Amino acid sequence: MLVNMEAKDHLGKMLEANYFLPRKLSIYRVAKDTCINTKTICGVLCGRKRLPVKEAVLLARYFGERDDFFAKIQLEADLKFEKQRLQG
């Protein structure tokens, strides 16, 4: 799956649009199935939290992606944010 995220977007929006909504999944359902804390999932989807690596791997396996799929997207977003912050 090719992912294109603009600077204002975050991993949570992509997760919601491409994984949660099409499958009609709730935060509670994914949390229960993956053993990820609901607060963590909610924070990521809302853009308030980064996706930790362990949870990135668990979500990737849950959604049938490569283990590093979501972690790489999070890293790219972090790099883009820091570049913008350092430019002024």
C-alpha positions as CSV (number, residue, x, y, z in Angstrom):
1,M,0.0,0.0,0.0
2,L,1.4,3.4,-1.0
3,V,0.8,6.1,1.6
4,N,0.9,9.8,0.8
5,M,0.6,12.1,3.8
6,E,0.8,15.8,3.8
7,A,2.6,17.7,6.5
8,K,-0.6,18.6,8.3
9,D,-1.6,15.0,8.3
10,H,-0.5,12.4,10.9
11,L,-0.4,8.7,11.1
12,G,-3.6,8.6,13.0
13,K,-5.6,10.1,10.2
14,M,-4.2,7.5,7.8
15,L,-4.9,4.7,10.1
16,E,-8.4,5.8,10.6
17,A,-9.2,6.4,6.9
18,N,-7.4,3.3,5.5
19,Y,-7.8,0.7,8.3
20,F,-10.4,1.5,10.9
21,L,-13.3,3.0,8.9
22,P,-13.3,0.6,5.9
23,R,-13.3,-2.4,8.3
24,K,-15.8,-0.7,10.7
25,L,-13.4,-1.2,13.6
26,S,-13.7,0.6,16.9
27,I,-10.8,1.6,19.1
28,Y,-12.0,-0.8,21.7
29,R,-12.1,-3.7,19.2
30,V,-8.6,-3.1,18.0
31,A,-7.3,-2.6,21.5
32,K,-8.9,-5.8,22.7
33,D,-7.6,-7.8,19.7
34,T,-4.0,-6.4,19.9
35,C,-3.6,-5.8,23.6
36,I,-2.8,-2.2,22.9
37,N,-4.1,0.3,25.5
38,T,-7.2,2.1,24.3
39,K,-5.6,5.5,25.4
40,T,-2.6,4.8,23.2
41,I,-4.8,4.1,20.1
42,C,-7.0,7.0,20.8
43,G,-4.1,9.4,21.2
44,V,-2.5,8.2,18.0
45,L,-5.7,8.5,16.0
46,C,-6.3,12.0,17.3
47,G,-2.7,13.0,16.6
48,R,-1.8,13.7,20.2
49,K,0.6,10.8,20.6
50,R,3.3,9.1,18.5
51,L,2.9,5.5,17.8
52,P,5.4,3.5,19.8
53,V,7.4,0.9,17.9
54,K,6.0,-2.1,19.8
55,E,2.4,-1.0,19.1
56,A,3.4,-0.2,15.5
57,V,4.5,-3.8,15.0
58,L,1.3,-5.1,16.7
59,L,-0.9,-3.0,14.5
60,A,1.0,-4.0,11.3
61,R,0.5,-7.7,12.1
62,Y,-3.1,-7.1,13.0
63,F,-3.8,-5.3,9.7
64,G,-1.6,-7.7,7.6
65,E,1.2,-5.3,6.8
66,R,5.0,-5.7,7.1
67,D,6.2,-5.4,10.7
68,D,8.0,-2.1,10.0
69,F,5.2,-0.5,7.9
70,F,3.6,1.8,10.5
71,A,6.9,2.5,12.3
72,K,8.4,3.8,9.1
73,I,5.4,6.1,8.5
74,Q,5.8,7.4,12.1
75,L,9.5,8.0,11.6
76,E,8.9,9.9,8.3
77,A,6.4,12.1,10.0
78,D,8.8,12.7,12.9
79,L,11.6,13.7,10.5
80,K,9.3,16.0,8.6
81,F,8.2,17.7,11.8
82,E,11.7,18.2,13.1
83,K,12.9,19.6,9.7
84,Q,10.1,22.1,9.8
85,R,10.8,23.0,13.4
86,L,14.5,23.5,12.8
87,Q,13.9,25.7,9.7
88,G,12.1,28.3,11.9
